[in-house]
Amino acid sequence: MILFAHGARDPRWAEPLHRLADSVRAREPGLPVAIAFLELMTPTLQDAVDMLAAQGARQIDLLPVFWSGAGHVVRDLPDMLRAAQCRHAGLSVRVLPVLSDLPGVLDAVAAAAIDLARHPIHDA
């Protein structure tokens, strides 16, 4: 699996993505999980695909860690995946839904927001 996110200049921006990768690994210990960025950070998507292909992957699930499917996911990702698949004959990449389209995510965010609104966190 590749967790694919935008990237940022500040390395702290990627910390939640690393926690997500750790959570996926903990839930599915045998699943190879890579992180990749569209820009401003490394590894790139090509780097992540190359790494998993070198480990023998023939099927990769890619989770776009983007809130919406507009923009980069529909404009840039298809070309990047075509290039990756040209480099690795026989490799299949399945793009999973963006975060807001994953089952249960909107309900989980709504519940968390309501819970925090009802029970605010008080800074010391």
N, C-alpha and C positions, 0 to 999 in steps of 0.2 A: 504494500500500500504506500502511496505517496500522498502526503499532506502538502498541498500546494497553496501558498499564500502570496500576497503581494510583495512584502518586503518593505523596509524602511531604513533610514540612515541610522537611527538609534537602535543599537543591538538589544536593548530592553524590550523593544516592540515584539521580538520573536519569543519571549519567555512563555507566553500562554500557548504558543504553538508547540514548544518543546514539552510543556506539561500535557498537552493533548496527545502527543506522540507517546509519552510515557504511559498515559492512561490506556491507549490502544494496545500497547505492548503488554501491559499488565492483564488486560482482558483476554488477549489472544497471544500467549507467549511465543508460539511458533511462527507468527506472522512477521515477516520482515517489514519494517516501517521506516520510510525515509521522509525527510522534509525537503521541500524545494521552494524556491522563491522566483517570482516573476522578474523582479529587478531589485537593485540596491543591496542585495544580500546574496550570500552563497550558502549552500549549493544551488545551482540553477536546476531547472526541470531536466535539462539534458544530462546534467551530472547525476541526478537521482535515478533517471531511467538507465543510464549507463551502468551505475553501480548495481542496481537490482538485476539487470540483464546479465552482468558479469557473475552474479551469484546464481544464475540459472533460471531466473524468473521468465516465464512465458506468458503469464497473465498478470497485469498490474491493475489494481483499482486505484483511481486517483480521486481524492476528496478535495474539491476546490474549497479552501477555507476562506470563502468570500460570503458576505451576507446575501448578495443578490447575484442572479445569473446574468445580469446585464454587463456591458463593458468588457473587461478583460476576459471573462470566462467565455463569452460568445465571440469576441473579436480576435483575441490573441491565442487562446489555448488550442483551438483546432489546428492552426498552422504549426504550433510548437509540437503537438502530438504527431502530426503527419511527418515532420522532420525526424522525430525520435523513432517512429516506426520504420522509416526508410533506413535508418542506421542499424536497426535490429530486425532483420527479416523474421517473420513468424511471431513477433511480439504482439500481443493484444492488450490494449489499454481501454479499460471501461471507466468512463467519467461518472462519478456518483453525483447526486444532487448537491447544490450549494447549501450552506447552513440553514437558510430560512425555509428550504424545501425538504429538509430531513424530517422524517416522521417524529412528531412530538416536540420538536425544538421550539416552535412558537409558543406552544402551551407551557413548556418548561420555563421559557424566558418570562412569559406573562406571570406565571406563578411566583417566580423568584422576585420579580419587580413588585408585585402586590405584597409579598411577604416582607420585603424591605421597607415598603411604604408604611405598612402597619407596625413594623417593629424596626425602626431605624437603627442603624449602627451609630453608636455614640463614640466619637473619637475622644481619647483621654487627654 
